[in-house]
């Protein structure tokens, strides 16, 4: 009997978050601006280059695609690739304020080590969120810019 109870308790402890753990939905409801998203990413998100998860593409079996975590999972795990940080930022910014018109920007598409950032608009200017970079000097919210060429 003890052999069953202990593993079950451990499983439940891992599976069910404690009542004091903040959920993504509750956190987003408290966010008021892009600064809240930037602060969370800066304080919590860590780039994980070993987190590449590949799966089979159903359209063509010989191709692979990245399985990207959704915003809720990124909020829980707090680690991921640049694309996961960007999906989190884009989704969250557009929920906070659709006028941000946040979008995913793919940098270095011709190279094997592609990098993604989140572009959003504020006061007619472009801002860039980059919190999924392996380069510490690039991490942050950058702008304002007139266009993407000024950033790149």
N, CA, C and O atoms as a GROMACS GRO file, in nm:
protein
  608
    1UNK      N    1   0.082  -0.120   0.000
    1UNK     CA    2   0.000   0.000   0.000
    1UNK      C    3   0.086   0.127   0.000
    1UNK      O    4   0.058   0.222  -0.073
    2UNK      N    5   0.192   0.127   0.083
    2UNK     CA    6   0.281   0.243   0.088
    2UNK      C    7   0.350   0.265  -0.046
    2UNK      O    8   0.380   0.379  -0.083
    3UNK      N    9   0.374   0.156  -0.119
    3UNK     CA   10   0.439   0.167  -0.249
    3UNK      C   11   0.353   0.240  -0.351
    3UNK      O   12   0.405   0.295  -0.448
    4UNK      N   13   0.224   0.243  -0.330
    4UNK     CA   14   0.133   0.310  -0.422
    4UNK      C   15   0.104   0.453  -0.377
    4UNK      O   16   0.097   0.543  -0.461
    5UNK      N   17   0.089   0.475  -0.249
    5UNK     CA   18   0.050   0.606  -0.198
    5UNK      C   19   0.159   0.711  -0.221
    5UNK      O   20   0.130   0.821  -0.268
    6UNK      N   21   0.282   0.678  -0.190
    6UNK     CA   22   0.391   0.776  -0.202
    6UNK      C   23   0.409   0.824  -0.346
    6UNK      O   24   0.414   0.945  -0.368
    7UNK      N   25   0.419   0.734  -0.446
    7UNK     CA   26   0.431   0.783  -0.584
    7UNK      C   27   0.308   0.863  -0.629
    7UNK      O   28   0.322   0.959  -0.706
    8UNK      N   29   0.191   0.825  -0.582
    8UNK     CA   30   0.069   0.898  -0.618
    8UNK      C   31   0.072   1.040  -0.561
    8UNK      O   32   0.035   1.135  -0.630
    9UNK      N   33   0.116   1.054  -0.436
    9UNK     CA   34   0.126   1.186  -0.376
    9UNK      C   35   0.227   1.274  -0.449
    9UNK      O   36   0.203   1.393  -0.470
   10UNK      N   37   0.339   1.216  -0.486
   10UNK     CA   38   0.440   1.292  -0.561
   10UNK      C   39   0.384   1.335  -0.696
   10UNK      O   40   0.403   1.450  -0.737
   11UNK      N   41   0.315   1.245  -0.764
   11UNK     CA   42   0.254   1.278  -0.893
   11UNK      C   43   0.154   1.392  -0.878
   11UNK      O   44   0.155   1.486  -0.958
   12UNK      N   45   0.069   1.386  -0.777
   12UNK     CA   46  -0.030   1.492  -0.756
   12UNK      C   47   0.037   1.625  -0.720
   12UNK      O   48  -0.008   1.731  -0.762
   13UNK      N   49   0.144   1.618  -0.641
   13UNK     CA   50   0.217   1.738  -0.603
   13UNK      C   51   0.275   1.807  -0.725
   13UNK      O   52   0.273   1.930  -0.735
   14UNK      N   53   0.328   1.730  -0.818
   14UNK     CA   54   0.387   1.785  -0.940
   14UNK      C   55   0.279   1.832  -1.036
   14UNK      O   56   0.294   1.937  -1.099
   15UNK      N   57   0.172   1.758  -1.048
   15UNK     CA   58   0.066   1.787  -1.144
   15UNK      C   59  -0.017   1.910  -1.108
   15UNK      O   60  -0.051   1.990  -1.195
   16UNK      N   61  -0.051   1.924  -0.981
   16UNK     CA   62  -0.141   2.031  -0.939
   16UNK      C   63  -0.059   2.146  -0.882
   16UNK      O   64   0.011   2.129  -0.783
   17UNK      N   65  -0.067   2.262  -0.943
   17UNK     CA   66   0.007   2.376  -0.889
   17UNK      C   67  -0.052   2.420  -0.756
   17UNK      O   68  -0.173   2.406  -0.736
   18UNK      N   69   0.029   2.471  -0.666
   18UNK     CA   70  -0.024   2.517  -0.538
   18UNK      C   71  -0.119   2.634  -0.558
   18UNK      O   72  -0.111   2.706  -0.658
   19UNK      N   73  -0.208   2.653  -0.463
   19UNK     CA   74  -0.310   2.758  -0.477
   19UNK      C   75  -0.248   2.896  -0.484
   19UNK      O   76  -0.309   2.988  -0.539
   20UNK      N   77  -0.128   2.914  -0.428
   20UNK     CA   78  -0.064   3.045  -0.430
   20UNK      C   79   0.010   3.073  -0.560
   20UNK      O   80   0.054   3.185  -0.584
   21UNK      N   81   0.025   2.972  -0.645
   21UNK     CA   82   0.096   2.992  -0.772
   21UNK      C   83   0.009   3.076  -0.866
   21UNK      O   84  -0.109   3.045  -0.888
   22UNK      N   85   0.067   3.180  -0.920
   22UNK     CA   86  -0.007   3.267  -1.011
   22UNK      C   87  -0.021   3.201  -1.147
   22UNK      O   88   0.074   3.142  -1.198
   23UNK      N   89  -0.138   3.212  -1.205
   23UNK     CA   90  -0.161   3.157  -1.338
   23UNK      C   91  -0.135   3.265  -1.442
   23UNK      O   92  -0.135   3.384  -1.411
   24UNK      N   93  -0.114   3.221  -1.564
   24UNK     CA   94  -0.095   3.315  -1.674
   24UNK      C   95  -0.215   3.407  -1.688
   24UNK      O   96  -0.200   3.528  -1.705
   25UNK      N   97  -0.335   3.350  -1.682
   25UNK     CA   98  -0.458   3.429  -1.699
   25UNK      C   99  -0.469   3.538  -1.593
   25UNK      O  100  -0.502   3.652  -1.625
   26UNK      N  101  -0.441   3.504  -1.467
   26UNK     CA  102  -0.448   3.603  -1.360
   26UNK      C  103  -0.342   3.711  -1.378
   26UNK      O  104  -0.368   3.829  -1.354
   27UNK      N  105  -0.222   3.670  -1.420
   27UNK     CA  106  -0.114   3.766  -1.440
   27UNK      C  107  -0.148   3.863  -1.553
   27UNK      O  108  -0.130   3.984  -1.538
   28UNK      N  109  -0.198   3.811  -1.666
   28UNK     CA  110  -0.233   3.896  -1.780
   28UNK      C  111  -0.341   3.996  -1.740
   28UNK      O  112  -0.338   4.112  -1.784
   29UNK      N  113  -0.435   3.953  -1.658
   29UNK     CA  114  -0.543   4.043  -1.616
   29UNK      C  115  -0.489   4.163  -1.538
   29UNK      O  116  -0.552   4.269  -1.536
   30UNK      N  117  -0.373   4.148  -1.474
   30UNK     CA  118  -0.312   4.257  -1.397
   30UNK      C  119  -0.221   4.346  -1.481
   30UNK      O  120  -0.186   4.457  -1.439
   31UNK      N  121  -0.182   4.300  -1.598
   31UNK     CA  122  -0.089   4.376  -1.683
   31UNK      C  123  -0.158   4.500  -1.739
   31UNK      O  124  -0.274   4.495  -1.780
   32UNK      N  125  -0.085   4.612  -1.740
   32UNK     CA  126  -0.141   4.737  -1.790
   32UNK      C  127  -0.069   4.789  -1.914
   32UNK      O  128  -0.127   4.865  -1.991
   33UNK      N  129   0.057   4.748  -1.934
   33UNK     CA  130   0.130   4.799  -2.050
   33UNK      C  131   0.240   4.701  -2.091
   33UNK      O  132   0.262   4.599  -2.026
   34UNK      N  133   0.307   4.736  -2.200
   34UNK     CA  134   0.416   4.652  -2.248
   34UNK      C  135   0.526   4.640  -2.143
   34UNK      O  136   0.601   4.542  -2.142
   35UNK      N  137   0.537   4.739  -2.054
   35UNK     CA  138   0.641   4.736  -1.951
   35UNK      C  139   0.621   4.619  -1.855
   35UNK      O  140   0.718   4.563  -1.805
   36UNK      N  141   0.496   4.580  -1.830
   36UNK     CA  142   0.470   4.465  -1.743
   36UNK      C  143   0.521   4.337  -1.809
   36UNK      O  144   0.578   4.251  -1.742
   37UNK      N  145   0.500   4.325  -1.939
   37UNK     CA  146   0.548   4.207  -2.013
   37UNK      C  147   0.700   4.206  -2.016
   37UNK      O  148   0.763   4.103  -1.993
   38UNK      N  149   0.760   4.321  -2.043
   38UNK     CA  150   0.906   4.333  -2.046
   38UNK      C  151   0.966   4.298  -1.910
   38UNK      O  152   1.066   4.228  -1.902
   39UNK      N  153   0.905   4.348  -1.803
   39UNK     CA  154   0.955   4.318  -1.669
   39UNK      C  155   0.949   4.168  -1.640
   39UNK      O  156   1.044   4.112  -1.586
   40UNK      N  157   0.836   4.104  -1.676
   40UNK     CA  158   0.824   3.960  -1.649
   40UNK      C  159   0.930   3.883  -1.728
   40UNK      O  160   0.998   3.796  -1.672
   41UNK      N  161   0.943   3.913  -1.855
   41UNK     CA  162   1.042   3.843  -1.938
   41UNK      C  163   1.183   3.866  -1.885
   41UNK      O  164   1.263   3.772  -1.878
   42UNK      N  165   1.215   3.988  -1.847
   42UNK     CA  166   1.348   4.020  -1.798
   42UNK      C  167   1.379   3.947  -1.667
   42UNK      O  168   1.491   3.900  -1.647
   43UNK      N  169   1.281   3.938  -1.579
   43UNK     CA  170   1.303   3.877  -1.448
   43UNK      C  171   1.285   3.726  -1.447
   43UNK      O  172   1.342   3.658  -1.361
   44UNK      N  173   1.209   3.671  -1.540
   44UNK     CA  174   1.172   3.529  -1.531
   44UNK      C  175   1.218   3.442  -1.647
   44UNK      O  176   1.255   3.326  -1.625
   45UNK      N  177   1.217   3.492  -1.768
   45UNK     CA  178   1.243   3.407  -1.884
   45UNK      C  179   1.392   3.387  -1.906
   45UNK      O  180   1.471   3.481  -1.899
   46UNK      N  181   1.429   3.262  -1.932
   46UNK     CA  182   1.568   3.227  -1.959
   46UNK      C  183   1.576   3.152  -2.091
   46UNK      O  184   1.506   3.054  -2.113
   47UNK      N  185   1.662   3.200  -2.177
   47UNK     CA  186   1.686   3.136  -2.306
   47UNK      C  187   1.744   2.997  -2.283
   47UNK      O  188   1.838   2.981  -2.205
   48UNK      N  189   1.687   2.897  -2.350
   48UNK     CA  190   1.731   2.758  -2.334
   48UNK      C  191   1.761   2.699  -2.472
   48UNK      O  192   1.671   2.648  -2.538
   49UNK      N  193   1.888   2.705  -2.515
   49UNK     CA  194   1.921   2.653  -2.649
   49UNK      C  195   1.906   2.502  -2.659
   49UNK      O  196   1.899   2.448  -2.769
   50UNK      N  197   1.902   2.434  -2.545
   50UNK     CA  198   1.885   2.288  -2.547
   50UNK      C  199   1.738   2.249  -2.552
   50UNK      O  200   1.706   2.130  -2.551
   51UNK      N  201   1.649   2.346  -2.557
   51UNK     CA  202   1.506   2.318  -2.554
   51UNK      C  203   1.443   2.292  -2.688
   51UNK      O  204   1.320   2.294  -2.699
   52UNK      N  205   1.522   2.267  -2.790
   52UNK     CA  206   1.465   2.242  -2.923
   52UNK      C  207   1.392   2.109  -2.922
   52UNK      O  208   1.448   2.004  -2.891
   53UNK      N  209   1.265   2.118  -2.958
   53UNK     CA  210   1.181   1.998  -2.964
   53UNK      C  211   1.130   1.985  -3.106
   53UNK      O  212   1.059   2.073  -3.156
   54UNK      N  213   1.166   1.878  -3.171
   54UNK     CA  214   1.124   1.860  -3.310
   54UNK      C  215   1.017   1.753  -3.318
   54UNK      O  216   1.013   1.659  -3.238
   55UNK      N  217   0.930   1.769  -3.416
   55UNK     CA  218   0.827   1.670  -3.439
   55UNK      C  219   0.809   1.650  -3.588
   55UNK      O  220   0.859   1.728  -3.668
   56UNK      N  221   0.739   1.546  -3.623
   56UNK     CA  222   0.719   1.517  -3.765
   56UNK      C  223   0.614   1.610  -3.823
   56UNK      O  224   0.512   1.637  -3.760
   57UNK      N  225   0.639   1.658  -3.940
   57UNK     CA  226   0.545   1.742  -4.013
   57UNK      C  227   0.445   1.649  -4.081
   57UNK      O  228   0.485   1.559  -4.155
   58UNK      N  229   0.318   1.670  -4.057
   58UNK     CA  230   0.218   1.580  -4.113
   58UNK      C  231   0.204   1.597  -4.264
   58UNK      O  232   0.157   1.505  -4.332
   59UNK      N  233   0.244   1.712  -4.318
   59UNK     CA  234   0.230   1.733  -4.462
   59UNK      C  235   0.340   1.662  -4.540
   59UNK      O  236   0.315   1.602  -4.644
   60UNK      N  237   0.461   1.671  -4.489
   60UNK     CA  238   0.573   1.607  -4.556
   60UNK      C  239   0.660   1.541  -4.450
   60UNK      O  240   0.719   1.609  -4.366
   61UNK      N  241   0.666   1.409  -4.452
   61UNK     CA  242   0.736   1.336  -4.348
   61UNK      C  243   0.886   1.363  -4.343
   61UNK      O  244   0.948   1.343  -4.239
   62UNK      N  245   0.944   1.410  -4.452
   62UNK     CA  246   1.088   1.433  -4.453
   62UNK      C  247   1.126   1.569  -4.395
   62UNK      O  248   1.245   1.597  -4.382
   63UNK      N  249   1.030   1.654  -4.360
   63UNK     CA  250   1.059   1.784  -4.301
   63UNK      C  251   1.030   1.781  -4.152
   63UNK      O  252   0.950   1.700  -4.104
   64UNK      N  253   1.095   1.869  -4.080
   64UNK     CA  254   1.072   1.881  -3.936
   64UNK      C  255   1.028   2.024  -3.906
   64UNK      O  256   1.058   2.117  -3.981
   65UNK      N  257   0.957   2.040  -3.797
   65UNK     CA  258   0.920   2.173  -3.752
   65UNK      C  259   0.939   2.178  -3.601
   65UNK      O  260   0.940   2.075  -3.533
   66UNK      N  261   0.954   2.298  -3.550
   66UNK     CA  262   0.970   2.315  -3.406
   66UNK      C  263   0.834   2.313  -3.338
   66UNK      O  264   0.739   2.374  -3.386
   67UNK      N  265   0.827   2.244  -3.227
   67UNK     CA  266   0.708   2.249  -3.144
   67UNK      C  267   0.729   2.364  -3.046
   67UNK      O  268   0.817   2.358  -2.960
   68UNK      N  269   0.648   2.465  -3.058
   68UNK     CA  270   0.664   2.585  -2.978
   68UNK      C  271   0.563   2.583  -2.864
   68UNK      O  272   0.444   2.555  -2.884
   69UNK      N  273   0.611   2.614  -2.744
   69UNK     CA  274   0.523   2.621  -2.628
   69UNK      C  275   0.429   2.740  -2.642
   69UNK      O  276   0.464   2.843  -2.699
   70UNK      N  277   0.310   2.722  -2.592
   70UNK     CA  278   0.215   2.833  -2.588
   70UNK      C  279   0.249   2.927  -2.473
   70UNK      O  280   0.338   2.900  -2.394
   71UNK      N  281   0.178   3.037  -2.465
   71UNK     CA  282   0.205   3.139  -2.364
   71UNK      C  283   0.189   3.088  -2.222
   71UNK      O  284   0.270   3.120  -2.135
   72UNK      N  285   0.086   3.008  -2.198
   72UNK     CA  286   0.064   2.955  -2.062
   72UNK      C  287   0.178   2.863  -2.020
   72UNK      O  288   0.224   2.870  -1.906
   73UNK      N  289   0.224   2.778  -2.110
   73UNK     CA  290   0.334   2.687  -2.077
   73UNK      C  291   0.464   2.764  -2.059
   73UNK      O  292   0.542   2.731  -1.969
   74UNK      N  293   0.488   2.864  -2.141
   74UNK     CA  294   0.608   2.947  -2.125
   74UNK      C  295   0.604   3.019  -1.991
   74UNK      O  296   0.706   3.031  -1.924
   75UNK      N  297   0.487   3.066  -1.951
   75UNK     CA  298   0.471   3.133  -1.821
   75UNK      C  299   0.506   3.038  -1.707
   75UNK      O  300   0.569   3.078  -1.610
   76UNK      N  301   0.464   2.912  -1.719
   76UNK     CA  302   0.494   2.812  -1.614
   76UNK      C  303   0.640   2.771  -1.615
   76UNK      O  304   0.704   2.766  -1.510
   77UNK      N  305   0.694   2.741  -1.734
   77UNK     CA  306   0.830   2.686  -1.745
   77UNK      C  307   0.939   2.793  -1.730
   77UNK      O  308   1.046   2.766  -1.676
   78UNK      N  309   0.911   2.913  -1.779
   78UNK     CA  310   1.004   3.026  -1.771
   78UNK      C  311   1.134   3.005  -1.849
   78UNK      O  312   1.232   3.075  -1.826
   79UNK      N  313   1.134   2.910  -1.940
   79UNK     CA  314   1.251   2.888  -2.026
   79UNK      C  315   1.202   2.859  -2.167
   79UNK      O  316   1.086   2.823  -2.188
   80UNK      N  317   1.292   2.876  -2.263
   80UNK     CA  318   1.254   2.841  -2.400
   80UNK      C  319   1.347   2.903  -2.501
   80UNK      O  320   1.452   2.960  -2.469
   81UNK      N  321   1.306   2.891  -2.625
   81UNK     CA  322   1.380   2.944  -2.738
   81UNK      C  323   1.334   3.086  -2.767
   81UNK      O  324   1.238   3.134  -2.708
   82UNK      N  325   1.403   3.154  -2.859
   82UNK     CA  326   1.364   3.291  -2.892
   82UNK      C  327   1.220   3.295  -2.945
   82UNK      O  328   1.146   3.389  -2.916
   83UNK      N  329   1.181   3.195  -3.022
   83UNK     CA  330   1.046   3.194  -3.077
   83UNK      C  331   0.941   3.182  -2.966
   83UNK      O  332   0.834   3.241  -2.977
   84UNK      N  333   0.972   3.108  -2.861
   84UNK     CA  334   0.876   3.095  -2.751
   84UNK      C  335   0.863   3.226  -2.672
   84UNK      O  336   0.753   3.261  -2.630
   85UNK      N  337   0.973   3.297  -2.653
   85UNK     CA  338   0.966   3.428  -2.588
   85UNK      C  339   0.883   3.524  -2.673
   85UNK      O  340   0.806   3.604  -2.620
   86UNK      N  341   0.900   3.515  -2.804
   86UNK     CA  342   0.829   3.604  -2.896
   86UNK      C  343   0.680   3.571  -2.902
   86UNK      O  344   0.597   3.662  -2.900
   87UNK      N  345   0.646   3.444  -2.908
   87UNK     CA  346   0.505   3.405  -2.909
   87UNK      C  347   0.438   3.453  -2.780
   87UNK      O  348   0.327   3.506  -2.782
   88UNK      N  349   0.508   3.436  -2.668
   88UNK     CA  350   0.458   3.483  -2.539
   88UNK      C  351   0.435   3.634  -2.543
   88UNK      O  352   0.328   3.682  -2.506
   89UNK      N  353   0.536   3.709  -2.589
   89UNK     CA  354   0.526   3.855  -2.592
   89UNK      C  355   0.415   3.901  -2.686
   89UNK      O  356   0.334   3.986  -2.649
   90UNK      N  357   0.409   3.845  -2.806
   90UNK     CA  358   0.308   3.885  -2.905
   90UNK      C  359   0.167   3.859  -2.852
   90UNK      O  360   0.081   3.947  -2.855
   91UNK      N  361   0.146   3.739  -2.804
   91UNK     CA  362   0.013   3.700  -2.754
   91UNK      C  363  -0.028   3.789  -2.637
   91UNK      O  364  -0.141   3.837  -2.631
   92UNK      N  365   0.065   3.810  -2.544
   92UNK     CA  366   0.033   3.888  -2.425
   92UNK      C  367   0.013   4.036  -2.457
   92UNK      O  368  -0.082   4.097  -2.409
   93UNK      N  369   0.100   4.093  -2.538
   93UNK     CA  370   0.085   4.234  -2.574
   93UNK      C  371  -0.048   4.260  -2.644
   93UNK      O  372  -0.115   4.359  -2.614
   94UNK      N  373  -0.086   4.172  -2.735
   94UNK     CA  374  -0.212   4.192  -2.808
   94UNK      C  375  -0.334   4.172  -2.719
   94UNK      O  376  -0.440   4.228  -2.747
   95UNK      N  377  -0.320   4.094  -2.613
   95UNK     CA  378  -0.431   4.081  -2.518
   95UNK      C  379  -0.442   4.206  -2.431
   95UNK      O  380  -0.552   4.252  -2.402
   96UNK      N  381  -0.328   4.260  -2.390
   96UNK     CA  382  -0.328   4.380  -2.307
   96UNK      C  383  -0.384   4.499  -2.384
   96UNK      O  384  -0.468   4.574  -2.334
   97UNK      N  385  -0.335   4.515  -2.508
   97UNK     CA  386  -0.375   4.630  -2.589
   97UNK      C  387  -0.363   4.593  -2.737
   97UNK      O  388  -0.252   4.592  -2.791
   98UNK      N  389  -0.474   4.564  -2.804
   98UNK     CA  390  -0.468   4.528  -2.946
   98UNK      C  391  -0.405   4.637  -3.034
   98UNK      O  392  -0.359   4.608  -3.144
   99UNK      N  393  -0.404   4.762  -2.986
   99UNK     CA  394  -0.342   4.870  -3.063
   99UNK      C  395  -0.190   4.856  -3.073
   99UNK      O  396  -0.127   4.921  -3.156
  100UNK      N  397  -0.132   4.770  -2.990
  100UNK     CA  398   0.012   4.744  -3.004
  100UNK      C  399   0.043   4.677  -3.138
  100UNK      O  400   0.153   4.691  -3.191
  101UNK      N  401  -0.054   4.604  -3.192
  101UNK     CA  402  -0.036   4.532  -3.319
  101UNK      C  403   0.095   4.452  -3.318
  101UNK      O  404   0.173   4.457  -3.413
  102UNK      N  405   0.116   4.380  -3.209
  102UNK     CA  406   0.240   4.303  -3.194
  102UNK      C  407   0.248   4.194  -3.299
  102UNK      O  408   0.147   4.131  -3.332
  103UNK      N  409   0.368   4.172  -3.349
  103UNK     CA  410   0.389   4.070  -3.451
  103UNK      C  411   0.526   4.006  -3.434
  103UNK      O  412   0.617   4.064  -3.374
  104UNK      N  413   0.539   3.888  -3.489
  104UNK     CA  414   0.665   3.814  -3.485
  104UNK      C  415   0.751   3.859  -3.603
  104UNK      O  416   0.705   3.865  -3.717
  105UNK      N  417   0.876   3.890  -3.574
  105UNK     CA  418   0.972   3.931  -3.677
  105UNK      C  419   1.082   3.827  -3.680
  105UNK      O  420   1.146   3.798  -3.579
  106UNK      N  421   1.105   3.771  -3.797
  106UNK     CA  422   1.206   3.667  -3.818
  106UNK      C  423   1.334   3.732  -3.869
  106UNK      O  424   1.338   3.782  -3.981
  107UNK      N  425   1.437   3.731  -3.787
  107UNK     CA  426   1.566   3.787  -3.826
  107UNK      C  427   1.659   3.676  -3.872
  107UNK      O  428   1.646   3.562  -3.828
  108UNK      N  429   1.749   3.707  -3.960
  108UNK     CA  430   1.848   3.612  -4.012
  108UNK      C  431   1.784   3.489  -4.076
  108UNK      O  432   1.827   3.377  -4.049
  109UNK      N  433   1.681   3.506  -4.160
  109UNK     CA  434   1.614   3.390  -4.217
  109UNK      C  435   1.702   3.306  -4.309
  109UNK      O  436   1.675   3.188  -4.330
  110UNK      N  437   1.808   3.365  -4.363
  110UNK     CA  438   1.893   3.290  -4.455
  110UNK      C  439   1.996   3.205  -4.381
  110UNK      O  440   2.063   3.122  -4.443
  111UNK      N  441   2.009   3.224  -4.251
  111UNK     CA  442   2.108   3.148  -4.173
  111UNK      C  443   2.039   3.036  -4.097
  111UNK      O  444   1.919   3.040  -4.074
  112UNK      N  445   2.117   2.937  -4.059
  112UNK     CA  446   2.060   2.824  -3.988
  112UNK      C  447   2.019   2.860  -3.846
  112UNK      O  448   1.930   2.797  -3.789
  113UNK      N  449   2.083   2.960  -3.788
  113UNK     CA  450   2.048   3.000  -3.652
  113UNK      C  451   1.955   3.121  -3.655
  113UNK      O  452   1.993   3.232  -3.617
  114UNK      N  453   1.834   3.099  -3.700
  114UNK     CA  454   1.735   3.206  -3.710
  114UNK      C  455   1.705   3.261  -3.572
  114UNK      O  456   1.715   3.191  -3.471
  115UNK      N  457   1.667   3.386  -3.569
  115UNK     CA  458   1.633   3.451  -3.443
  115UNK      C  459   1.503   3.527  -3.462
  115UNK      O  460   1.477   3.583  -3.569
  116UNK      N  461   1.421   3.529  -3.358
  116UNK     CA  462   1.291   3.594  -3.364
  116UNK      C  463   1.283   3.703  -3.258
  116UNK      O  464   1.337   3.689  -3.148
  117UNK      N  465   1.216   3.811  -3.291
  117UNK     CA  466   1.189   3.919  -3.197
  117UNK      C  467   1.041   3.956  -3.212
  117UNK      O  468   0.976   3.919  -3.309
  118UNK      N  469   0.991   4.030  -3.116
  118UNK     CA  470   0.852   4.076  -3.120
  118UNK      C  471   0.852   4.226  -3.147
  118UNK      O  472   0.908   4.304  -3.070
  119UNK      N  473   0.789   4.265  -3.256
  119UNK     CA  474   0.773   4.407  -3.287
  119UNK      C  475   0.634   4.452  -3.246
  119UNK      O  476   0.536   4.381  -3.266
  120UNK      N  477   0.626   4.570  -3.188
  120UNK     CA  478   0.495   4.626  -3.154
  120UNK      C  479   0.500   4.778  -3.172
  120UNK      O  480   0.607   4.838  -3.176
  121UNK      N  481   0.382   4.837  -3.182
  121UNK     CA  482   0.372   4.980  -3.214
  121UNK      C  483   0.316   5.057  -3.095
  121UNK      O  484   0.224   5.013  -3.027
  122UNK      N  485   0.375   5.173  -3.074
  122UNK     CA  486   0.331   5.262  -2.967
  122UNK      C  487   0.356   5.405  -3.012
  122UNK      O  488   0.470   5.442  -3.042
  123UNK      N  489   0.251   5.484  -3.018
  123UNK     CA  490   0.265   5.623  -3.061
  123UNK      C  491   0.318   5.637  -3.202
  123UNK      O  492   0.391   5.731  -3.233
  124UNK      N  493   0.281   5.543  -3.289
  124UNK     CA  494   0.324   5.548  -3.428
  124UNK      C  495   0.468   5.503  -3.451
  124UNK      O  496   0.518   5.512  -3.563
  125UNK      N  497   0.534   5.456  -3.347
  125UNK     CA  498   0.673   5.412  -3.357
  125UNK      C  499   0.681   5.261  -3.334
  125UNK      O  500   0.594   5.202  -3.270
  126UNK      N  501   0.786   5.201  -3.387
  126UNK     CA  502   0.811   5.058  -3.373
  126UNK      C  503   0.903   5.034  -3.253
  126UNK      O  504   1.005   5.102  -3.238
  127UNK      N  505   0.866   4.939  -3.170
  127UNK     CA  506   0.950   4.893  -3.060
  127UNK      C  507   0.977   4.745  -3.080
  127UNK      O  508   0.896   4.674  -3.138
  128UNK      N  509   1.091   4.699  -3.033
  128UNK     CA  510   1.131   4.559  -3.047
  128UNK      C  511   1.155   4.499  -2.910
  128UNK      O  512   1.230   4.554  -2.829
  129UNK      N  513   1.091   4.385  -2.884
  129UNK     CA  514   1.118   4.308  -2.762
  129UNK      C  515   1.204   4.189  -2.801
  129UNK      O  516   1.168   4.110  -2.889
  130UNK      N  517   1.318   4.176  -2.735
  130UNK     CA  518   1.409   4.064  -2.760
  130UNK      C  519   1.452   4.007  -2.626
  130UNK      O  520   1.547   4.055  -2.565
  131UNK      N  521   1.381   3.905  -2.580
  131UNK     CA  522   1.413   3.842  -2.452
  131UNK      C  523   1.449   3.695  -2.470
  131UNK      O  524   1.463   3.622  -2.372
  132UNK      N  525   1.463   3.651  -2.593
  132UNK     CA  526   1.501   3.512  -2.620
  132UNK      C  527   1.634   3.505  -2.691
  132UNK      O  528   1.654   3.420  -2.777
  133UNK      N  529   1.724   3.594  -2.655
  133UNK     CA  530   1.853   3.600  -2.723
  133UNK      C  531   1.962   3.535  -2.638
  133UNK      O  532   1.961   3.548  -2.515
  134UNK      N  533   2.054   3.464  -2.702
  134UNK     CA  534   2.168   3.411  -2.627
  134UNK      C  535   2.269   3.521  -2.593
  134UNK      O  536   2.360   3.498  -2.513
  135UNK      N  537   2.254   3.637  -2.652
  135UNK     CA  538   2.347   3.748  -2.631
  135UNK      C  539   2.287   3.847  -2.531
  135UNK      O  540   2.188   3.914  -2.561
  136UNK      N  541   2.346   3.856  -2.413
  136UNK     CA  542   2.291   3.939  -2.307
  136UNK      C  543   2.278   4.086  -2.346
  136UNK      O  544   2.185   4.154  -2.302
  137UNK      N  545   2.369   4.135  -2.430
  137UNK     CA  546   2.363   4.276  -2.468
  137UNK      C  547   2.245   4.307  -2.561
  137UNK      O  548   2.214   4.424  -2.583
  138UNK      N  549   2.180   4.205  -2.615
  138UNK     CA  550   2.064   4.226  -2.703
  138UNK      C  551   1.932   4.215  -2.628
  138UNK      O  552   1.828   4.255  -2.681
  139UNK      N  553   1.935   4.161  -2.507
  139UNK     CA  554   1.812   4.138  -2.432
  139UNK      C  555   1.752   4.271  -2.387
  139UNK      O  556   1.822   4.357  -2.332
  140UNK      N  557   1.623   4.286  -2.411
  140UNK     CA  558   1.555   4.406  -2.366
  140UNK      C  559   1.449   4.453  -2.464
  140UNK      O  560   1.421   4.387  -2.564
  141UNK      N  561   1.392   4.568  -2.434
  141UNK     CA  562   1.297   4.634  -2.522
  141UNK      C  563   1.369   4.752  -2.585
  141UNK      O  564   1.423   4.837  -2.515
  142UNK      N  565   1.369   4.756  -2.716
  142UNK     CA  566   1.446   4.855  -2.791
  142UNK      C  567   1.351   4.944  -2.871
  142UNK      O  568   1.248   4.898  -2.921
  143UNK      N  569   1.386   5.069  -2.883
  143UNK     CA  570   1.307   5.162  -2.962
  143UNK      C  571   1.298   5.295  -2.891
  143UNK      O  572   1.353   5.312  -2.782
  144UNK      N  573   1.228   5.388  -2.952
  144UNK     CA  574   1.144   5.376  -3.071
  144UNK      C  575   1.223   5.386  -3.201
  144UNK      O  576   1.329   5.448  -3.208
  145UNK      N  577   1.168   5.322  -3.303
  145UNK     CA  578   1.225   5.323  -3.437
  145UNK      C  579   1.116   5.367  -3.535
  145UNK      O  580   0.997   5.347  -3.511
  146UNK      N  581   1.160   5.426  -3.644
  146UNK     CA  582   1.067   5.460  -3.752
  146UNK      C  583   1.026   5.335  -3.829
  146UNK      O  584   0.912   5.322  -3.873
  147UNK      N  585   1.122   5.242  -3.846
  147UNK     CA  586   1.096   5.118  -3.920
  147UNK      C  587   1.197   5.012  -3.876
  147UNK      O  588   1.288   5.040  -3.797
  148UNK      N  589   1.181   4.893  -3.927
  148UNK     CA  590   1.266   4.781  -3.887
  148UNK      C  591   1.411   4.800  -3.930
  148UNK      O  592   1.502   4.753  -3.862
  149UNK      N  593   1.433   4.869  -4.041
  149UNK     CA  594   1.570   4.893  -4.088
  149UNK      C  595   1.654   4.967  -3.984
  149UNK      O  596   1.775   4.945  -3.974
  150UNK      N  597   1.592   5.055  -3.907
  150UNK     CA  598   1.665   5.127  -3.803
  150UNK      C  599   1.714   5.034  -3.692
  150UNK      O  600   1.817   5.058  -3.631
  151UNK      N  601   1.639   4.927  -3.667
  151UNK     CA  602   1.678   4.830  -3.564
  151UNK      C  603   1.784   4.735  -3.614
  151UNK      O  604   1.883   4.708  -3.545
  152UNK      N  605   1.764   4.684  -3.735
  152UNK     CA  606   1.856   4.585  -3.791
  152UNK      C  607   1.981   4.655  -3.834
  152UNK      O  608   2.073   4.591  -3.885
   0.00000   0.00000   0.00000
